Amino acid sequence: MDGRGAWRDTIFVERLWRSVKDEEVYLRAYESVSAARAGLARYFQFYNGRRPHSALAGQPPDQLYLNNQPHTQAA
């Protein structure tokens, strides 16, 4: 599979969902859809804001993104 639909197209999403399932979904017994949504929202805030990522030199994505924003100066 070298074209569209190759494994390279989905590897990052597959890895994300593996983390979500292993670190959140399988550890919780959600009683309702709204509880699952709230739990997933909380997990993604943790994943992007506090969880260190080895591919990002141990930084969470939010920290890396915010530190690399260009500074604009007032006119």
N, C-alpha and C positions, 0 to 999 in steps of 0.2 A: 504494500500500500504506500505508494509514493505521492499520490495526489490528494485530493480532498478526502477527508475522512481518515487520514493517517493518524497513527497513535500520537504523533507529536502535536496534533491539533488539540487534543484533550488532556494531555498529561498533567497540566497544571490544575485544571478543574477536578480531575480525578483525585489528585493528591489532596486538594482542599477538602473534598467531600469525605475522603478517608479520615482526615483529621477531625472533621465535624462529627462524623459517626463515632469514632473511637473515643473522642474527648468529651462529647456531650450527649449525643442521642442514645447510645447504648448504656450510659450510666444513669439515665433518667427514666422514670416511668410516668410519662405525661398522661394526665387525666383527661385532657381535652386538646382540641386543636389550638385554642387560644393559649393554653399553657405551653404547648410546643412552640408556638410563634414567639412567645415571650422568652422562653429558654434559648431559642436560636438567636434572637436579637441580642440577648445578654452575651451569648457566646461570641458572636461576631464583633461586638464591642471589645471584648477581651482579646480576640484573635488579632484584630487590627491595632488596638491601642496599647496592650500590655504584654502580649505573648512574644517572647524573643524568637526570631527566625534565623536559623543558621545560614541561610542564603543571603541574609542582609546583615551579616557580621554581628548577630545577636541583638539587633534592633527590631522593634516592632515596625510594621509598615507605616503607621501614622507618623511616628517620630522621624523616620527616614524621609518621608515625603515632605513633612513640614520643614525639616532642616534644609532641604534642597530647593525651596521656593525662592525665586528671585525677589529681592527687596525692591520695592518701588519707592521713589522719593516724591514728596509733594512738590507741586510746581511753585 
